[in-house]
Amino acid sequence: MSGSNQFSLLGQRRFAPFFATQFLGALNDNIFRNGLVILITFQGVVVAGMDHTQLANVAAGLFILPFFLFSATAGQFADKYEKSMLIRRVKTLEIVLMVLAAISLFSESYALLLLVLFLMGCQSTLFGPVKYAYLPQQLADDELVGGNALVESGTYVAIILGLIVGGIAVGDEVANGLGFTKRSILGSCLIIVAIAGYLSSRQVPVTRAVDPELKISWNAWKETWHIVQFAREERSVFLSILGISWFWFFGSAMTIQIPAYTLGILQGSESITTLLLAAFAIGVGIGSLLCERMSGHRIELGLVPFGSIGLSLFAMDLYFAQPTPMAVPAQSIAEFMSRPGGLRIWFDLAMIGAFGGFYSVPLYALIQKRSKRQHLSRIIAANNIINAFLMVGAAIMSMVLLNAGVSIPELFLIIALLNAMVAVYIYSLLPEFLMRFLAWLVISVVYRLRTSGLDNVPVKGPAVVVCNHVSYVDPIILAGSVRRPMRFVMWYKIFQIRFLSFIFKTMKAIPIAGAREDKAIMDDAFELVDAELAAGNIVCIFPEGAITRDGEIARFRPGIEKIIERRPVPVVPASLGRLWGSWFSRRRNGALRKIPGRLFSRVIVNFGEPVPPSEVTAAKLELLVRTLRGDQR
């Protein structure tokens, strides 16, 4: 592992200046957007006949629109040019825009401020592909989850500070105390943060261009289609992009409404708006940082369904916490938190944020790991385009529903139900997410897993893993331990058990029978195993042929020799220990027929050194597995 934990990256030049630069950029975006929305909402500003509720959604749409329009060009720039130079130029543009914003604030030109907001979206569009393509060039694979978690949590810490600074800058207390107008204070903050961001960008190390010979296509529509096709080359990458985009739809549709929700439903003040938005941001930051610990420094897709479940549950509870307007106004945070339901609303928003972190961080890491490096910036740009499309859609949907008479709490409930339906649809398209979730539950909740020798499993290329067979959940435990997807060879009658059949079919397990039981099934199994190995995948078999009935390792059958004779690949011996006697084993007259026992116990998974194909025999592999397991039944 490249580092003891994710926080060690903050002391390294390859990460720290980049982190500070993107942090300050996110901070400035949110100081400006939050300050502007609060000014519009609480001062009754009307622009082009639109009130504060409509303007909040229009402002969100204007900031996001450039991602849809210009991401294709931005992605090409990020692949063609050296990234530290691009970052410095983007930060220079930010200073220019913040000066223009300060002038607009001073002159109280809110229409011009909306234009500046659009231009800030353009600047963020240029930075987006550089931001996420930079990480895999500077970080090792086992640092990607931690690095993305820091960026994600740092972004939301910046959001918190932006909410606080933006809210304070346009508050009466500071303006009265300093003797300046709210708009001049806000404008000064924007320029100072922009300059600080530029200074930090000068320390970002040189990061080479991945495709310097690329010819820039200025046809944005054609190139947008082109880069979306790049993203679709790897199905799991494209579905991850759709998943991330849906989270941005969900998050933006929820958070855009918070100022109006505070004013109209909670009868609260600007400070309560800041409190609630900060709750969401704090939650995302905490959830993102927990991802590395919960995933064991690897890309754990099982956290994605876990996150989507939490998003729906707590968004639903937000509706039930306060479905109708409160009768009594709350002018301070203390008044709001002391009222019935106040703490519950704050907690719901914090948990929505936390589960959003569990949901999004693994998806970003998966895109970075599985995408072709020379196309990564453009794939990130495709992600930004689809994100933008759905975020603009979220703003439009919110405006339509609110204009149709739907209340903001009812909108929260609709979004929660939509999230549940979208999650089910995405997981049906890519069952790997659901299977990783089941595996993660087993190895993180049902059992406490201790693994050794994981480095013996090849990172790429075909291999066979052989293991002793102790329980019905052995494939799930092994799948949760190994970083790569594996295809398991399972006794065909297990597929007749309804729930297990669903799991193993979803895992694309290969059914096998003995020659005396059904020779056709056996022959088909060997053909499928060979096809998987030819495709460069890992196949796991249990050479005993059945789950143990006495806790001991039975004689290994010679089928493994037939597999290797036909397709010479390395064989990795593995052992499972401390599963005998669990609810899923066959101790005491069969599994699943008694009260669960030995849950939450420690399970030991050991992987031995690969055996070259020329040395593979069933007897030798049996001895190696016995040695790995030792006396830990």
C-alpha positions in Angstrom: 0.0 0.0 0.0 1.4 3.3 -1.0 0.5 5.1 2.2 -0.7 4.3 5.7 -3.9 6.2 5.1 -5.5 8.9 2.9 -4.4 11.8 5.1 -0.7 11.2 4.4 -1.4 12.5 0.9 -2.0 16.0 2.3 1.7 16.2 3.1 2.9 15.3 -0.4 3.5 17.8 -3.2 1.9 15.5 -5.8 -1.4 16.0 -4.0 -1.4 18.9 -1.5 -1.2 21.9 -3.9 -3.8 20.3 -6.2 -6.1 19.7 -3.2 -5.7 23.3 -2.0 -6.4 24.6 -5.5 -9.6 22.7 -6.1 -10.6 23.4 -2.5 -10.3 27.1 -2.9 -12.1 27.0 -6.3 -15.1 25.1 -4.7 -15.0 27.6 -1.8 -15.3 30.6 -4.1 -18.1 29.0 -6.2 -20.1 28.5 -3.0 -19.4 31.9 -1.4 -20.7 33.5 -4.6 -23.7 31.2 -5.2 -24.8 31.1 -1.6 -24.4 34.8 -1.1 -26.3 35.6 -4.3 -29.1 33.2 -3.5 -29.5 34.6 0.0 -29.5 38.1 -1.3 -32.2 37.2 -3.8 -34.3 35.2 -1.4 -34.3 37.4 1.7 -34.3 40.8 0.0 -37.2 40.0 -2.4 -35.2 40.6 -5.5 -37.1 40.1 -8.8 -35.3 39.7 -12.1 -37.3 39.5 -15.4 -40.5 38.9 -13.5 -39.1 35.9 -11.6 -39.4 35.6 -7.8 -36.8 34.1 -5.4 -38.0 30.5 -5.8 -37.8 30.6 -9.6 -34.5 32.6 -9.5 -32.9 29.9 -7.2 -33.6 27.2 -9.8 -32.6 29.5 -12.7 -29.3 30.3 -11.0 -28.6 26.6 -10.5 -29.4 26.0 -14.2 -27.2 28.8 -15.4 -24.2 27.5 -13.5 -24.6 24.0 -14.7 -25.5 24.8 -18.4 -21.8 25.3 -19.5 -20.9 21.8 -18.4 -23.4 20.6 -21.0 -22.2 23.0 -23.7 -18.5 23.1 -23.3 -17.3 19.9 -21.5 -16.4 18.2 -24.8 -13.9 20.9 -25.6 -12.6 21.0 -22.0 -12.0 17.3 -22.1 -9.9 17.6 -25.3 -7.8 20.3 -23.7 -7.1 18.2 -20.6 -5.9 15.2 -22.7 -3.8 17.3 -25.1 -2.1 19.7 -22.7 0.1 19.5 -19.6 -2.3 19.8 -16.6 -0.5 22.1 -14.2 -0.4 24.8 -16.9 -4.1 24.4 -17.6 -4.9 24.7 -13.9 -2.9 27.9 -13.6 -4.8 29.4 -16.6 -8.1 28.4 -15.2 -7.3 30.1 -11.9 -6.2 33.3 -13.7 -9.6 33.3 -15.4 -11.3 32.9 -12.0 -9.6 36.2 -10.7 -11.0 38.1 -13.8 -14.5 36.7 -13.2 -14.4 37.6 -9.5 -13.4 41.2 -10.2 -16.4 41.3 -12.6 -18.6 39.8 -9.9 -17.5 42.4 -7.4 -18.3 45.2 -9.9 -21.7 43.7 -10.5 -22.4 43.4 -6.8 -21.4 47.0 -6.1 -23.7 48.3 -8.9 -26.5 46.0 -7.8 -26.8 44.6 -11.3 -28.5 41.2 -10.5 -29.0 40.4 -14.2 -25.2 40.9 -14.8 -24.6 38.7 -11.7 -26.5 35.9 -13.4 -24.3 36.3 -16.4 -21.2 36.1 -14.2 -22.6 32.9 -12.6 -22.9 31.4 -16.1 -19.2 32.4 -16.8 -18.2 30.8 -13.5 -19.9 27.7 -14.8 -17.7 27.9 -17.9 -14.6 28.2 -15.7 -15.6 25.2 -13.7 -16.3 23.3 -16.9 -12.6 23.8 -17.9 -11.4 22.6 -14.5 -13.6 19.5 -14.2 -11.8 17.1 -16.6 -8.4 18.2 -15.3 -9.4 17.7 -11.7 -10.4 14.0 -12.0 -7.9 13.0 -14.7 -5.0 14.4 -12.6 -5.6 12.0 -9.7 -4.9 8.6 -11.5 -1.7 10.1 -13.1 -0.3 11.1 -9.6 -1.8 8.4 -7.4 -1.3 4.6 -7.2 -4.4 2.3 -7.7 -4.6 1.7 -3.9 -4.6 5.5 -3.3 -7.5 6.3 -5.7 -10.3 5.7 -3.2 -8.5 7.7 -0.5 -7.6 10.5 -2.9 -11.1 10.8 -4.3 -12.5 10.7 -0.8 -10.2 13.6 0.2 -11.2 15.6 -2.9 -14.9 14.9 -2.4 -14.8 15.6 1.4 -12.6 18.7 0.7 -15.1 19.9 -1.8 -17.9 19.7 0.7 -15.9 21.2 3.5 -15.4 24.1 1.0 -19.1 24.1 0.5 -19.7 24.4 4.2 -17.2 27.3 4.5 -18.7 28.9 1.4 -22.1 28.7 2.9 -20.9 30.2 6.1 -18.7 32.9 4.5 -21.4 33.7 1.9 -24.1 33.8 4.6 -22.0 36.0 6.9 -20.9 38.3 4.1 -24.5 39.2 3.3 -25.7 39.2 6.9 -26.7 42.4 8.7 -24.3 41.9 11.7 -21.0 42.0 9.7 -22.2 44.8 7.4 -23.3 46.9 10.4 -20.1 46.1 12.4 -17.7 46.9 9.6 -19.6 49.8 8.1 -19.6 48.4 4.6 -22.4 47.2 2.4 -23.1 43.5 2.1 -22.3 43.5 -1.6 -18.9 45.1 -1.1 -18.0 42.5 1.6 -19.1 39.6 -0.6 -17.1 41.0 -3.6 -13.9 41.4 -1.5 -14.1 37.8 -0.3 -14.5 36.5 -3.8 -11.4 38.3 -5.1 -9.2 37.3 -2.1 -10.1 33.6 -2.4 -9.5 33.7 -6.2 -6.0 35.1 -5.7 -5.2 32.5 -3.0 -6.3 29.7 -5.4 -4.0 31.0 -8.1 -1.0 31.1 -5.8 -1.6 27.5 -4.7 -2.0 26.4 -8.4 1.6 27.6 -9.0 2.8 24.7 -6.8 1.0 21.9 -8.7 3.6 19.6 -10.2 4.0 19.1 -13.9 1.6 16.4 -15.1 2.3 15.3 -18.6 -0.3 15.4 -21.4 -1.7 11.9 -22.1 -2.5 12.6 -25.8 -0.4 15.5 -27.0 -1.0 14.7 -30.7 -4.8 15.1 -30.3 -6.3 17.5 -32.8 -8.9 19.7 -31.1 -12.4 19.5 -32.6 -14.3 22.8 -32.2 -17.6 21.2 -33.2 -19.0 20.9 -29.6 -22.0 18.9 -30.6 -20.1 16.4 -32.7 -17.3 16.0 -30.1 -19.9 15.6 -27.3 -21.3 12.6 -29.2 -17.7 11.4 -29.8 -16.7 11.4 -26.1 -19.9 9.9 -25.0 -19.0 6.9 -27.2 -15.6 6.7 -25.5 -17.4 6.5 -22.2 -19.7 3.7 -23.5 -16.8 1.5 -24.5 -16.7 0.0 -21.0 -20.2 -0.8 -19.8 -19.3 -0.5 -16.1 -17.8 2.9 -16.7 -20.8 4.2 -18.5 -23.2 2.9 -15.9 -21.0 4.5 -13.2 -21.3 7.8 -15.0 -25.1 7.4 -15.1 -25.0 6.6 -11.4 -22.9 9.7 -10.5 -25.1 11.9 -12.7 -28.2 10.7 -10.9 -26.6 11.6 -7.6 -26.1 15.1 -8.9 -29.7 15.2 -10.0 -30.8 14.1 -6.6 -28.4 16.3 -4.6 -29.1 19.5 -6.7 -32.9 19.0 -6.7 -32.7 18.7 -2.9 -30.3 21.4 -2.0 -31.6 24.1 -4.5 -34.8 24.1 -2.5 -33.3 24.6 0.9 -33.4 28.4 1.1 -37.1 28.5 0.0 -37.8 25.4 2.3 -36.3 27.4 5.2 -38.3 30.5 4.5 -41.7 28.9 3.5 -41.9 25.6 5.5 -39.6 26.1 8.5 -40.3 29.9 8.9 -36.6 30.4 9.4 -33.9 32.9 8.8 -30.7 33.0 6.7 -28.7 31.4 9.4 -31.0 28.3 9.4 -30.5 28.0 5.7 -26.8 27.9 6.2 -27.2 25.3 9.0 -29.2 23.0 6.8 -26.9 23.2 3.8 -23.9 22.8 6.1 -25.5 19.6 7.5 -25.7 18.1 4.0 -22.1 19.2 3.2 -20.7 17.8 6.5 -22.5 14.5 5.8 -20.9 14.1 2.4 -17.5 14.9 3.8 -17.8 12.4 6.6 -19.3 9.7 4.3 -16.5 10.2 1.7 -13.7 10.0 4.3 -15.2 6.8 5.7 -15.2 5.1 2.3 -11.5 4.2 2.5 -11.9 2.6 5.9 -15.1 0.8 4.9 -13.6 -0.4 1.6 -10.1 -1.5 2.8 -8.2 0.9 0.5 -9.8 -0.6 -2.6 -12.7 0.2 -4.9 -15.7 -1.3 -3.1 -18.7 -1.2 -5.4 -20.8 -2.7 -2.6 -21.0 0.7 -1.0 -22.9 2.1 -3.9 -26.2 0.2 -3.2 -25.7 0.9 0.5 -25.5 4.6 -0.3 -28.6 4.6 -2.6 -30.7 2.9 0.1 -29.7 5.6 2.7 -30.4 8.4 0.2 -34.0 7.2 -0.3 -34.7 6.4 3.4 -33.6 9.7 4.8 -35.1 11.8 1.9 -38.4 10.1 2.7 -38.0 10.9 6.4 -37.3 14.5 5.5 -40.8 14.7 4.1 -42.4 13.2 7.2 -40.3 15.4 9.6 -42.2 18.5 8.5 -44.8 18.0 5.7 -46.6 21.3 6.3 -45.4 24.9 7.2 -44.5 25.5 10.8 -46.8 27.8 12.7 -44.2 29.7 14.6 -41.1 31.5 13.1 -37.6 30.6 14.2 -35.1 33.5 14.0 -32.1 31.7 15.4 -30.4 28.3 15.1 -31.0 27.7 18.8 -34.8 28.3 18.4 -34.9 26.0 15.4 -33.0 23.1 17.0 -35.1 23.3 20.2 -38.4 23.0 18.3 -39.9 19.5 17.7 -38.5 18.1 14.4 -35.6 20.6 14.1 -32.9 18.1 15.1 -34.6 15.4 13.0 -34.5 17.6 9.9 -30.8 18.5 10.5 -30.0 14.8 11.0 -31.8 13.7 7.9 -29.9 16.2 5.7 -26.6 15.1 7.3 -27.3 11.4 6.6 -28.4 12.1 3.0 -25.0 13.7 2.6 -23.2 10.8 4.3 -24.9 8.2 2.1 -24.2 10.3 -0.9 -20.5 10.1 -0.1 -20.7 6.3 0.2 -22.5 6.3 -3.2 -20.3 8.6 -5.2 -16.7 8.0 -4.2 -16.4 4.4 -5.4 -18.0 5.3 -8.7 -15.5 8.1 -9.4 -12.6 5.7 -8.5 -14.1 3.0 -10.7 -14.2 5.4 -13.7 -10.6 6.5 -13.1 -9.4 2.9 -12.8 -11.3 1.2 -15.7 -11.1 4.0 -18.3 -8.3 4.1 -20.9 -5.8 6.5 -19.7 -5.4 8.4 -23.0 -9.2 9.0 -23.0 -9.8 9.7 -19.3 -10.2 13.4 -19.5 -12.7 13.1 -22.3 -14.5 10.4 -20.4 -14.6 12.7 -17.3 -15.9 15.4 -19.7 -18.6 13.0 -20.8 -19.5 12.4 -17.1 -19.7 16.2 -16.7 -22.0 16.6 -19.7 -24.4 13.9 -18.5 -24.2 15.4 -14.9 -25.1 18.8 -16.3 -27.9 17.4 -18.4 -29.5 15.8 -15.3 -28.8 18.8 -13.0 -30.5 21.1 -15.5 -33.3 18.5 -15.7 -33.5 18.6 -11.9 -33.9 22.4 -11.9 -36.6 22.2 -14.6 -38.4 19.4 -12.9 -38.4 21.2 -9.6 -39.8 24.4 -11.2 -42.5 22.5 -13.1 -43.6 20.6 -10.0 -43.5 23.6 -7.7 -45.5 25.7 -10.2 -48.0 22.9 -10.4 -48.7 23.2 -6.7 -46.4 20.5 -5.3 -45.0 21.6 -1.9 -41.3 21.4 -1.2 -41.6 18.5 1.3 -43.7 16.7 -1.3 -40.9 17.3 -3.9 -38.5 15.7 -1.4 -40.7 12.6 -1.3 -41.0 12.4 -5.0 -37.2 12.6 -5.4 -36.8 9.8 -2.8 -39.1 7.5 -4.7 -37.5 8.3 -8.0 -34.1 7.5 -6.5 -35.4 4.1 -5.4 -36.7 3.3 -8.9 -33.5 4.5 -10.6 -31.3 2.5 -8.3 -33.2 -0.7 -9.0 -32.9 -0.1 -12.7 -29.2 0.6 -12.7 -28.5 -2.5 -10.5 -30.5 -4.7 -12.8 -28.3 -3.5 -15.7 -25.1 -4.1 -13.9 -25.6 -6.8 -11.2 -21.9 -6.4 -10.2 -23.0 -3.5 -8.0 -25.6 -5.6 -6.2 -23.3 -8.6 -5.8 -20.6 -6.4 -4.4 -23.1 -5.1 -1.9 -24.1 -8.6 -0.7 -20.4 -9.5 -0.5 -19.7 -6.3 1.4 -22.5 -7.0 3.9 -21.2 -10.6 4.5 -17.6 -9.6 5.0 -18.3 -6.3 6.8 -21.4 -7.0 8.9 -22.1 -10.8 9.2 -18.4 -11.7 9.6 -15.1 -10.0 10.4 -12.7 -10.9 7.6 -9.0 -11.3 8.0 -7.2 -11.9 4.7 -3.5 -12.6 3.8 -1.7 -13.1 0.6 -4.0 -11.0 -1.6 -1.0 -9.9 -3.6 -0.7 -13.5 -4.9 -3.9 -13.1 -6.9 -2.9 -11.7 -10.3 -3.9 -8.1 -11.0 -4.7 -8.9 -14.6 -4.8 -11.9 -16.8 -6.4 -15.4 -16.4 -5.9 -17.6 -13.4 -7.7 -20.3 -11.5 -8.3 -20.0 -7.7 -8.8 -23.3 -5.9 -10.2 -23.4 -2.3 -11.7 -25.6 0.3 -15.5 -25.6 0.5 -17.0 -25.0 4.0 -20.3 -23.2 3.5 -22.9 -21.8 1.2 -21.4 -18.3 1.4 -17.9 -19.3 0.4 -18.2 -17.6 -3.0 -19.5 -14.4 -1.5 -16.7 -14.3 1.0 -14.1 -14.9 -1.7 -15.7 -12.4 -4.1 -15.6 -9.8 -1.3 -11.9 -10.5 -0.6 -10.5 -10.4 -4.1 -10.3 -7.1 -6.0 -11.2 -8.6 -9.3 -14.5 -10.2 -10.4 -14.4 -14.0 -10.3 -16.5 -16.7 -12.0 -17.3 -19.5 -9.6 -17.9 -23.1 -10.6 -20.8 -24.4 -8.4 -22.7 -27.7 -8.0 -25.7 -27.4 -10.2 -28.3 -28.3 -7.5 -27.4 -25.2 -5.6 -29.1 -23.3 -8.4 -32.3 -25.0 -7.4 -32.3 -23.2 -4.0 -34.4 -20.1 -4.8 -32.5 -17.3 -3.0 -29.1 -18.8 -3.6 -30.0 -19.4 -7.3 -30.6 -15.6 -7.7 -27.3 -14.8 -6.1 -25.2 -17.2 -8.1 -26.9 -16.6 -11.4 -26.3 -12.9 -10.9 -22.6 -13.7 -10.1 -22.6 -15.5 -13.5 -21.5 -18.7 -11.6 -21.0 -21.8 -13.8 -23.1 -24.9 -12.9 -21.3 -28.2 -12.9 -22.4 -31.9 -12.3 -20.6 -35.1 -11.9 -20.2 -37.3 -15.0 -22.6 -39.8 -13.5 -25.2 -37.2 -12.7 -25.3 -35.3 -15.9 -22.4 -35.4 -18.3 -23.8 -32.7 -20.6 -23.8 -30.2 -17.7 -20.2 -31.2 -16.8 -19.0 -30.8 -20.4 -20.7 -27.4 -20.7 -19.1 -26.3 -17.5 -15.6 -27.1 -18.8 -16.3 -25.2 -22.0 -17.5 -22.1 -20.0 -14.5 -22.3 -17.7 -12.2 -22.3 -20.7 -14.0 -19.4 -22.3 -13.7 -17.3 -19.2 -9.9 -18.1 -18.9 -9.5 -17.3 -22.6 -11.2 -13.9 -21.9 -8.6 -13.2 -19.3 -10.8 -13.7 -16.2 -10.4 -15.4 -12.9 -12.2 -18.7 -12.3 -12.7 -20.1 -8.8 -13.4 -23.8 -8.3 -13.9 -26.0 -5.2 -12.1 -29.2 -6.1 -13.6 -31.2 -3.3 -16.8 -31.2 -5.3 -19.2 -30.5 -2.4 -19.5 -28.6 0.9 -17.7 -30.4 3.7 -19.9 -32.4 6.1 -17.3 -32.9 8.8 -15.2 -29.7 8.7 -12.3 -31.6 7.1 -10.9 -31.0 3.6 -11.8 -33.9 1.3 -9.7 -35.3 -1.6 -9.4 -32.9 -4.5 -10.8 -34.2 -7.7 -8.8 -34.2 -10.9 -11.0 -31.8 -12.8 -8.5 -29.0 -12.1 -5.9 -30.9 -14.1 -8.2 -31.2 -17.1 -8.8 -27.4 -17.0 -5.1 -26.6 -16.8 -4.2 -29.1 -19.5 -6.5 -27.4 -21.9 -5.7 -23.8 -20.8 -2.3 -23.5 -19.1 -2.7 -20.7 -16.5 -1.4 -20.1 -13.0 -3.4 -21.6 -10.1 -3.7 -19.8 -6.8 -4.4 -22.0 -3.7 -6.7 -20.4 -1.2 -8.2 -21.5 2.2 -11.2 -20.5 4.3 -10.9 -20.9 8.1 -13.3 -20.6 11.0 -16.4 -21.0 9.0 -17.2 -24.6 10.1 -20.0 -24.4 12.6 -21.4 -21.2 11.1 -25.1 -20.9 10.2 -24.2 -21.4 6.5 -22.1 -24.6 7.0 -23.5 -28.2 7.2 -22.6 -28.9 10.8 -25.4 -30.3 12.9 -27.7 -31.8 10.2 -27.5 -29.2 7.6 -27.3 -25.4 7.0 -30.0 -22.8 7.4 -32.1 -25.1 9.7 -31.2 -23.8 13.1 -30.9 -20.6 15.0 -28.0 -18.5 13.5 -24.8 -19.0 15.3 -21.2 -17.7 15.1 -22.3 -14.5 13.3 -19.8 -11.6 13.6 -17.0 -14.1 14.1 -13.6 -13.7 12.5 -13.2 -15.6 9.2 -9.7 -16.2 7.9 -9.0 -16.2 4.1 -5.4 -17.1 3.0 -4.1 -17.0 -0.6 -0.9 -18.9 -1.4 1.7 -18.3 -4.1 0.6 -19.1 -7.7 1.5 -22.6 -8.9 2.8 -22.6 -12.5 0.6 -24.7 -14.9 3.4 -27.2 -15.5 3.4 -28.1 -11.7 -0.3 -28.4 -11.2 -1.7 -31.6 -9.8 -4.8 -32.1 -7.7 -2.8 -33.8 -4.9 -0.3 -30.9 -4.8 -3.1 -28.3 -4.6 -4.9 -30.2 -1.9 -1.7 -30.2 0.2 -1.1 -26.5 -0.3 -4.7 -25.7 0.7 -4.5 -27.9 3.8 -1.2 -26.1 4.7 -2.8 -22.7 4.2 -5.8 -23.5 6.4 -3.8 -25.3 9.2 -6.0 -26.1 12.1 -8.4 -23.2 11.7 -11.5 -25.0 10.7 
